[in-house]
Amino acid sequence: MGKRRGREWRPPRCSSGKAAFRSQGRALYALKRTAIDNAQAVAPLEIRQKRVYRCAECGAFHLTTLD
């Protein structure tokens, strides 16, 4: 079986510069993984992503912080 062409998802261009996820589920998984990795880190990051939202500009999902 060969590789399927044309089914690859490429993130749309977005002026925010944030990582783009094609589904809310993938973004939520990334949010969970970053929280776990940060909790296990020797020097945890002070900035933590806390929310997933759909971008009005590109239509992809991004992670953001709420202060």
NULUMDO-782457 format. One record per atom (N, C-alpha, C, O): x, y, z; residue number from 1. Coordinates in steps of 0.001 Angstrom, whole numbers. Example, Ala and Ser with C-alpha at 12.3 -4.5 7.8 and 13.67 -1.06 7.14 Angstrom:
13190;-5690;7800;1 $
12300;-4500;7800;1 $
13200;-3300;7800;1 $
14236;-3319;8465;1 $
12850;-2250;7080;2 $
13670;-1060;7140;2 $
12900;30;7870;2 $
13409;1138;8039;2 $
//
This chain:
834;-1174;0;1 $
0;0;0;1 $
881;1240;0;1 $
1833;1346;773;1 $
554;2147;-855;2 $
1326;3373;-968;2 $
754;4480;-105;2 $
-300;4352;517;2 $
1493;5559;-99;3 $
1037;6733;653;3 $
-135;7383;-53;3 $
-183;7431;-1282;3 $
-1059;7872;713;4 $
-2182;8620;137;4 $
-1758;10060;-54;4 $
-1238;10694;864;4 $
-1975;10554;-1208;5 $
-1623;11943;-1485;5 $
-2893;12784;-1522;5 $
-3960;12312;-1912;5 $
-2757;14007;-1118;6 $
-3895;14900;-1150;6 $
-4748;14870;105;6 $
-5681;15662;234;6 $
-4451;13985;1018;7 $
-5228;13893;2252;7 $
-4477;14481;3445;7 $
-4972;14454;4572;7 $
-3309;15000;3197;8 $
-2516;15598;4243;8 $
-3119;16928;4649;8 $
-3490;17732;3793;8 $
-3218;17164;5937;9 $
-3748;18442;6403;9 $
-2588;19391;6626;9 $
-1625;19061;7319;9 $
-2685;20543;6048;10 $
-1679;21570;6242;10 $
-2337;22732;6974;10 $
-3425;23169;6601;10 $
-1683;23228;8007;11 $
-2285;24332;8751;11 $
-2426;25567;7874;11 $
-1520;25897;7109;11 $
-3556;26249;7985;12 $
-3750;27470;7211;12 $
-2868;28598;7739;12 $
-2418;28564;8884;12 $
-2634;29572;6910;13 $
-1858;30736;7353;13 $
-2695;31561;8328;13 $
-3878;31819;8106;13 $
-2049;31959;9400;14 $
-2729;32761;10412;14 $
-1749;33803;10916;14 $
-588;33493;11182;14 $
-2206;35020;11044;15 $
-1326;36098;11482;15 $
-960;35989;12966;15 $
-52;36683;13426;15 $
-1653;35126;13724;16 $
-1358;34995;15146;16 $
-12;34314;15389;16 $
636;34569;16405;16 $
409;33455;14470;17 $
1670;32746;14632;17 $
1596;31579;15606;17 $
2618;30959;15902;17 $
416;31273;16105;18 $
243;30176;17052;18 $
162;28843;16319;18 $
-118;28795;15121;18 $
409;27765;17052;19 $
272;26432;16479;19 $
-1193;26194;16117;19 $
-2095;26555;16873;19 $
-1417;25589;14962;20 $
-2780;25345;14486;20 $
-3086;23856;14571;20 $
-2243;23023;14238;20 $
-4291;23524;15014;21 $
-4752;22145;15102;21 $
-6009;22009;14262;21 $
-6850;22907;14231;21 $
-6128;20871;13577;22 $
-7261;20717;12662;22 $
-8572;20399;13353;22 $
-9636;20603;12768;22 $
-8526;19901;14590;23 $
-9775;19601;15295;23 $
-9658;20031;16752;23 $
-8563;20198;17289;23 $
-10804;20202;17361;24 $
-10837;20584;18772;24 $
-10257;19462;19631;24 $
-9596;19723;20636;24 $
-10502;18230;19239;25 $
-9979;17093;19986;25 $
-8463;17055;20004;25 $
-7857;16782;21041;25 $
-7845;17326;18860;26 $
-6382;17357;18793;26 $
-5821;18503;19625;26 $
-4783;18355;20269;26 $
-6495;19631;19612;27 $
-6051;20778;20403;27 $
-6187;20485;21896;27 $
-5307;20841;22679;27 $
-7282;19839;22295;28 $
-7473;19486;23704;28 $
-6422;18470;24155;28 $
-5944;18534;25287;28 $
-6066;17540;23278;29 $
-5022;16564;23603;29 $
-3685;17289;23798;29 $
-2948;16978;24734;29 $
-3370;18246;22929;30 $
-2130;19015;23059;30 $
-2129;19806;24359;30 $
-1096;19914;25020;30 $
-3274;20357;24729;31 $
-3409;21098;25983;31 $
-3128;20185;27176;31 $
-2429;20570;28113;31 $
-3676;18984;27131;32 $
-3471;18008;28198;32 $
-2006;17587;28282;32 $
-1440;17500;29372;32 $
-1393;17326;27116;33 $
9;16896;27087;33 $
939;17986;27610;33 $
1885;17691;28340;33 $
685;19231;27248;34 $
1552;20310;27730;34 $
1425;20473;29242;34 $
2409;20778;29917;34 $
221;20271;29779;35 $
36;20359;31233;35 $
795;19234;31937;35 $
1430;19465;32965;35 $
734;18034;31398;36 $
1446;16896;31993;36 $
2948;17104;31900;36 $
3668;16912;32880;36 $
3424;17498;30720;37 $
4859;17712;30533;37 $
5376;18836;31426;37 $
6482;18752;31960;37 $
4588;19870;31585;38 $
4995;20990;32430;38 $
5041;20571;33900;38 $
5915;21021;34641;38 $
4121;19723;34323;39 $
4096;19255;35709;39 $
5305;18370;36010;39 $
5774;18329;37147;39 $
5805;17668;35009;40 $
6933;16770;35197;40 $
8282;17427;34929;40 $
9323;16807;35146;40 $
8279;18654;34467;41 $
9515;19343;34106;41 $
10302;19754;35343;41 $
9730;20033;36397;41 $
11617;19787;35196;42 $
12486;20228;36283;42 $
12279;21715;36535;42 $
12235;22160;37682;42 $
12153;22481;35451;43 $
11910;23922;35557;43 $
10624;24226;34793;43 $
10677;24568;33611;43 $
9459;24107;35454;44 $
8189;24320;34753;44 $
8046;25741;34222;44 $
8558;26697;34806;44 $
7347;25856;33118;45 $
7079;27156;32515;45 $
6062;27925;33345;45 $
5151;27337;33927;45 $
6221;29228;33396;46 $
5266;30048;34137;46 $
4000;30290;33333;46 $
2916;30427;33901;46 $
4134;30342;32010;47 $
2985;30570;31132;47 $
2379;29216;30783;47 $
3078;28324;30303;47 $
1112;29067;31018;48 $
430;27808;30724;48 $
-769;28064;29833;48 $
-1531;29006;30050;48 $
-927;27219;28832;49 $
-2122;27304;27997;49 $
-3291;26784;28822;49 $
-3165;25808;29563;49 $
-4434;27456;28679;50 $
-5582;27091;29509;50 $
-6852;26858;28725;50 $
-7841;26368;29270;50 $
-6836;27212;27424;51 $
-8089;27166;26692;51 $
-7834;26878;25224;51 $
-6771;27193;24689;51 $
-8823;26276;24581;52 $
-8802;26011;23141;52 $
-9883;26872;22500;52 $
-10993;26972;23022;52 $
-9562;27489;21380;53 $
-10563;28286;20677;53 $
-10393;28131;19182;53 $
-9306;27819;18697;53 $
-11476;28353;18457;54 $
-11432;28324;16990;54 $
-11155;29732;16498;54 $
-11832;30687;16880;54 $
-10154;29846;15649;55 $
-9738;31140;15119;55 $
-10699;31582;14015;55 $
-11006;30814;13104;55 $
-11161;32809;14106;56 $
-12068;33355;13096;56 $
-11338;33630;11792;56 $
-11953;33639;10725;56 $
-10026;33854;11868;57 $
-9255;34186;10677;57 $
-8944;32959;9817;57 $
-9167;32973;8607;57 $
-8429;31898;10446;58 $
-7983;30738;9662;58 $
-8889;29520;9811;58 $
-8814;28609;8987;58 $
-9736;29474;10826;59 $
-10649;28352;11020;59 $
-10054;27186;11784;59 $
-10770;26236;12103;59 $
-8760;27230;12087;60 $
-8115;26163;12858;60 $
-8300;26445;14350;60 $
-8783;27509;14739;60 $
-7911;25479;15171;61 $
-7989;25644;16623;61 $
-6618;26035;17155;61 $
-5598;25534;16682;61 $
-6594;26931;18141;62 $
-5370;27398;18779;62 $
-5507;27239;20280;62 $
-6613;27099;20804;62 $
-4354;27261;20981;63 $
-4317;27255;22431;63 $
-4026;28671;22886;63 $
-3276;29393;22229;63 $
-4609;29071;23995;64 $
-4376;30409;24523;64 $
-4360;30388;26043;64 $
-4794;29428;26680;64 $
-3853;31458;26597;65 $
-3844;31602;28059;65 $
-4868;32648;28445;65 $
-5166;33563;27678;65 $
-5397;32501;29632;66 $
-6319;33490;30200;66 $
-5729;33943;31522;66 $
-5468;33120;32400;66 $
-5525;35196;31667;67 $
-4960;35705;32931;67 $
-6024;36377;33754;67 $
-5741;36867;34847;67 $
//
